[in-house]
């Protein structure tokens, strides 16, 4: 009897990784930042996160069940990851109905409109965040509503964000307490304030090989170099203080580690990842220093998401056997 030969496309060896396992690792990596946020800001953090996650999961199920009429994929935990990251981009006092609108836009527009996980050109949580920032700018930039009473005497938690204050010239970077920033005592979205917790989560993802170092290092390194060059004009300690400030303030760490590294929206090759990361770093600093918004990470990632297909086209690996 003749031997049967089967022809199949690559890959031919399965590494054992599944979408559920990868998304589960991302959720675990986000837990330290969630814990720090709860400790500093209170239990309302859990409420907002729960509403965001529940909204993303329910909207994904309803869209797949009744609009697309296909199998549901809520079990792969991708909707959970979207919900947590979306919540991390929101201020503590955000009304819950706005959280649900953000979840609907993130899943309905940012993800399912393009065919679901793996087909979306833009990060879903980022899509929801940018929509809310444009549609509800007052609520999305209110850093005082909902802050626990024990924090009301802390200047760093009751006014605008440090990025906004420095941009407005209210104080200099040289006056910033970097130990407080690193420990989470600064204004910002719920998931932005725990710098050391975000770094811990990033190290976990690197250890689990969920992400590589190329995108985070390219983003943060470009931001640090850009900030150092700008700091040369003022001289003194500002040369090292400016890079450290821009890395710790705002959504730099959250964006570089957890949002820019999204598989569906980032380049496939290491060379492409570096180009992508450098672009995000440059755009972030240009927007922060000379744009209308004090924060530029979300817009920078969104723009470079759109450039990812072009980067992939010109950064293709060489075919095996070619020179």
C-alpha positions as CSV (number, residue, x, y, z in Angstrom):
1,X,0.0,0.0,0.0
2,X,1.4,3.4,-1.0
3,X,2.4,5.8,1.8
4,X,0.1,8.7,2.1
5,X,1.8,12.1,2.0
6,X,0.1,15.1,3.5
7,X,0.9,18.6,2.4
8,X,0.2,21.4,5.0
9,X,1.3,25.0,5.4
10,X,3.6,26.1,8.2
11,X,3.9,26.1,11.1
12,X,4.6,22.4,11.4
13,X,5.6,22.3,15.1
14,X,3.3,23.7,17.7
15,X,5.0,25.5,20.6
16,X,2.2,24.8,23.0
17,X,1.2,28.4,23.3
18,X,-2.5,29.3,23.1
19,X,-4.3,32.6,23.0
20,X,-5.9,31.9,26.4
21,X,-2.5,31.2,28.0
22,X,-0.9,34.4,26.6
23,X,-3.9,36.5,27.6
24,X,-3.8,34.9,31.1
25,X,-0.2,35.9,31.5
26,X,-1.1,39.5,30.5
27,X,-3.8,39.5,33.2
28,X,-1.4,38.2,35.8
29,X,1.2,40.8,34.8
30,X,-1.4,43.6,35.3
31,X,-2.4,42.5,38.8
32,X,0.5,44.2,40.6
33,X,-0.5,47.6,39.1
34,X,-4.1,46.9,40.0
35,X,-3.1,46.2,43.6
36,X,-1.0,49.4,43.9
37,X,-3.9,51.4,42.4
38,X,-6.3,49.9,44.9
39,X,-4.0,50.6,47.8
40,X,-3.5,54.2,46.9
41,X,-6.9,55.2,45.5
42,X,-9.3,52.8,47.1
43,X,-11.7,50.1,46.2
44,X,-13.5,52.1,43.5
45,X,-10.6,51.0,41.3
46,X,-12.0,47.4,41.5
47,X,-15.5,48.6,40.7
48,X,-14.4,50.5,37.6
49,X,-12.2,47.6,36.4
50,X,-15.0,45.0,37.0
51,X,-17.5,47.2,35.1
52,X,-15.1,47.6,32.2
53,X,-14.2,43.9,32.0
54,X,-17.8,42.8,32.3
55,X,-18.8,45.3,29.6
56,X,-16.2,44.1,27.2
57,X,-17.0,40.4,27.7
58,X,-20.8,40.9,27.4
59,X,-20.5,43.2,24.3
60,X,-18.2,40.7,22.6
61,X,-20.6,37.8,23.3
62,X,-23.6,39.7,22.1
63,X,-22.0,40.9,18.9
64,X,-20.7,37.4,18.1
65,X,-23.9,35.7,19.1
66,X,-26.5,37.9,17.5
67,X,-24.7,40.1,14.8
68,X,-22.0,37.9,13.5
69,X,-23.8,34.7,14.3
70,X,-20.6,32.8,14.8
71,X,-18.9,31.0,17.6
72,X,-18.1,33.0,20.7
73,X,-14.5,33.6,21.7
74,X,-14.9,35.1,25.2
75,X,-13.1,32.1,26.6
76,X,-9.8,33.2,25.2
77,X,-9.6,36.1,27.8
78,X,-8.8,38.7,25.1
79,X,-11.9,40.7,26.1
80,X,-10.8,40.5,29.7
81,X,-7.4,42.0,28.9
82,X,-9.1,44.7,26.8
83,X,-11.4,45.5,29.8
84,X,-8.5,45.8,32.3
85,X,-6.3,47.9,30.1
86,X,-9.2,50.2,29.2
87,X,-9.9,50.6,33.0
88,X,-6.3,51.4,33.6
89,X,-6.6,54.3,31.1
90,X,-9.5,55.9,33.0
91,X,-9.5,58.4,36.0
92,X,-10.9,57.3,39.3
93,X,-14.0,59.5,39.2
94,X,-15.2,58.4,35.8
95,X,-19.0,57.7,35.8
96,X,-19.7,54.0,35.2
97,X,-22.0,54.7,32.2
98,X,-19.0,56.2,30.4
99,X,-17.0,53.1,31.2
100,X,-19.6,51.0,29.5
101,X,-19.5,53.3,26.4
102,X,-15.8,52.9,26.3
103,X,-16.1,49.1,26.5
104,X,-18.7,49.2,23.7
105,X,-16.4,51.2,21.4
106,X,-13.3,49.2,22.3
107,X,-15.0,45.9,21.5
108,X,-17.6,46.9,18.9
109,X,-15.5,49.3,16.9
110,X,-11.9,48.6,17.8
111,X,-12.1,44.8,17.6
112,X,-15.3,43.1,16.2
113,X,-15.8,45.6,13.3
114,X,-12.6,44.2,11.7
115,X,-13.4,40.6,12.4
116,X,-12.3,40.0,15.9
117,X,-9.0,39.1,17.6
118,X,-6.0,39.1,15.2
119,X,-7.8,41.2,12.5
120,X,-8.0,44.5,14.3
121,X,-5.5,47.2,13.0
122,X,-5.8,49.3,16.2
123,X,-5.5,48.3,19.9
124,X,-9.1,47.9,21.1
125,X,-8.5,49.4,24.5
126,X,-6.7,52.3,23.0
127,X,-9.5,52.9,20.6
128,X,-12.0,53.1,23.5
129,X,-9.7,55.4,25.4
130,X,-9.2,57.9,22.6
131,X,-12.9,57.9,21.8
132,X,-13.7,58.7,25.5
133,X,-11.0,61.4,25.6
134,X,-12.5,63.1,22.6
135,X,-16.2,62.6,23.5
136,X,-15.9,63.3,27.2
137,X,-12.8,65.4,27.7
138,X,-14.0,66.9,31.1
139,X,-14.7,63.6,32.7
140,X,-11.6,62.0,31.3
141,X,-9.3,64.7,32.7
142,X,-11.0,65.1,36.1
143,X,-8.4,63.8,38.6
144,X,-10.1,64.9,41.8
145,X,-13.6,63.3,41.7
146,X,-13.7,60.1,43.6
147,X,-10.2,60.5,45.2
148,X,-10.3,59.1,48.8
149,X,-10.5,61.8,51.5
150,X,-7.2,60.6,53.0
151,X,-5.6,61.8,49.8
152,X,-7.2,65.2,49.5
153,X,-4.3,66.9,51.4
154,X,-1.7,65.6,49.0
155,X,-1.0,68.2,46.3
156,X,0.2,65.4,43.9
157,X,-3.3,63.8,44.0
158,X,-5.7,66.7,43.9
159,X,-4.6,68.9,41.1
160,X,-3.9,68.2,37.4
161,X,-1.3,65.7,36.3
162,X,2.4,66.4,36.6
163,X,2.7,66.4,32.9
164,X,0.1,69.1,32.6
165,X,1.6,71.1,35.4
166,X,5.1,71.0,34.0
167,X,3.8,71.8,30.5
168,X,1.9,74.8,31.9
169,X,5.1,76.0,33.7
170,X,3.6,75.7,37.2
171,X,6.8,74.1,38.4
172,X,10.0,72.7,36.9
173,X,11.0,69.0,36.5
174,X,13.8,69.7,39.0
175,X,11.2,70.2,41.7
176,X,9.6,66.7,41.2
177,X,10.0,64.1,43.9
178,X,10.9,61.0,41.8
179,X,10.6,58.6,44.8
180,X,6.9,59.6,45.2
181,X,6.4,59.2,41.5
182,X,7.9,55.8,41.5
183,X,5.8,54.8,44.4
184,X,2.5,55.9,42.8
185,X,1.9,59.2,44.6
186,X,1.0,61.2,41.5
187,X,-2.1,62.1,39.5
188,X,-3.1,60.1,36.5
189,X,-5.2,57.3,35.2
190,X,-5.7,54.3,37.5
191,X,-3.1,52.1,35.9
192,X,-0.5,54.8,35.3
193,X,0.4,55.5,38.9
194,X,2.2,52.3,39.9
195,X,5.4,52.6,38.0
196,X,7.3,49.9,39.8
197,X,4.3,47.6,39.5
198,X,4.1,48.1,35.8
199,X,7.9,47.4,35.5
200,X,7.4,44.2,37.5
201,X,4.6,43.1,35.2
202,X,6.8,43.8,32.2
203,X,9.6,41.7,33.6
204,X,7.1,38.8,34.1
205,X,5.9,39.1,30.5
206,X,9.6,39.0,29.3
207,X,10.2,36.0,31.5
208,X,7.2,34.2,30.1
209,X,8.3,35.3,26.5
210,X,4.9,36.9,25.9
211,X,6.7,40.0,24.7
212,X,10.2,40.8,23.7
213,X,12.4,43.8,24.8
214,X,12.5,45.5,21.4
215,X,9.3,47.6,21.6
216,X,9.4,48.7,25.2
217,X,13.2,49.5,25.1
218,X,12.8,51.3,21.8
219,X,10.0,53.5,23.1
220,X,11.4,54.3,26.5
221,X,15.0,54.7,25.1
222,X,13.8,57.1,22.4
223,X,11.8,59.1,24.9
224,X,14.8,59.3,27.3
225,X,17.2,60.4,24.6
226,X,14.8,63.0,23.2
227,X,14.1,64.3,26.7
228,X,17.9,64.5,27.5
229,X,18.6,66.5,24.4
230,X,15.8,68.9,25.3
231,X,17.2,69.1,28.9
232,X,20.6,70.1,27.6
233,X,19.2,73.6,27.1
234,X,18.7,74.0,30.8
235,X,21.8,72.2,31.9
236,X,22.6,70.9,35.4
237,X,20.7,67.9,36.8
238,X,17.8,68.5,34.4
239,X,19.7,66.4,31.8
240,X,19.0,63.2,33.8
241,X,15.9,64.4,35.5
242,X,14.0,65.2,32.3
243,X,14.3,61.6,30.9
244,X,13.3,60.0,34.2
245,X,10.3,62.3,34.6
246,X,8.9,61.6,31.1
247,X,9.4,57.8,31.6
248,X,7.7,57.7,35.0
249,X,5.0,60.3,34.3
250,X,1.8,59.7,32.4
251,X,1.2,56.5,30.4
252,X,4.7,55.9,29.2
253,X,5.3,52.6,31.0
254,X,1.7,51.4,30.6
255,X,1.7,52.1,26.9
256,X,5.2,50.8,26.2
257,X,4.8,47.5,28.0
258,X,1.1,46.6,27.7
259,X,-0.4,48.5,24.8
260,X,2.2,49.0,22.1
261,X,3.2,45.3,22.3
262,X,-0.2,44.0,21.2
263,X,0.4,41.2,18.8
264,X,-2.3,42.2,16.3
265,X,-1.2,45.8,16.0
266,X,2.6,45.7,16.2
267,X,5.2,44.6,13.6
268,X,6.2,41.0,13.3
269,X,10.0,41.3,12.9
270,X,12.5,42.6,15.5
271,X,13.7,45.3,13.1
272,X,10.2,46.4,12.5
273,X,9.5,46.5,16.2
274,X,12.5,48.8,16.8
275,X,11.3,51.2,14.0
276,X,7.8,51.0,15.5
277,X,9.0,51.8,19.0
278,X,11.2,54.7,17.9
279,X,8.3,56.2,16.1
280,X,6.1,55.9,19.2
281,X,8.8,57.5,21.4
282,X,9.3,60.4,19.0
283,X,5.6,61.1,18.5
284,X,5.0,60.9,22.2
285,X,7.6,63.5,23.1
286,X,6.7,65.8,20.2
287,X,3.0,65.8,21.4
288,X,4.0,66.2,25.1
289,X,6.4,69.1,24.5
290,X,4.7,71.0,21.7
291,X,1.2,69.5,21.2
292,X,-2.1,70.6,22.7
293,X,-2.3,67.6,25.0
294,X,0.1,67.1,27.9
295,X,0.1,63.3,27.2
296,X,0.9,61.8,23.8
297,X,1.4,58.1,24.3
298,X,-2.1,57.0,23.2
299,X,-2.1,59.1,20.1
300,X,1.5,58.0,19.2
301,X,0.6,54.3,19.5
302,X,-2.6,54.8,17.5
303,X,-0.7,56.5,14.7
304,X,2.0,53.8,14.6
305,X,-0.6,51.0,14.7
306,X,-1.7,52.5,11.3
307,X,1.9,52.3,10.1
308,X,2.4,48.7,11.1
309,X,1.4,47.2,7.7
310,X,3.8,49.4,6.0
311,X,6.6,48.5,8.4
312,X,5.8,44.8,7.9
313,X,6.0,45.3,4.2
314,X,9.5,46.8,4.2
315,X,10.9,44.7,7.1
316,X,10.2,41.3,5.7
317,X,12.8,38.6,6.7
318,X,14.8,37.1,3.9
319,X,13.6,33.9,2.4
320,X,15.5,30.8,3.4
321,X,18.3,30.1,1.0
322,X,18.5,33.6,-0.5
323,X,21.3,36.1,-0.3
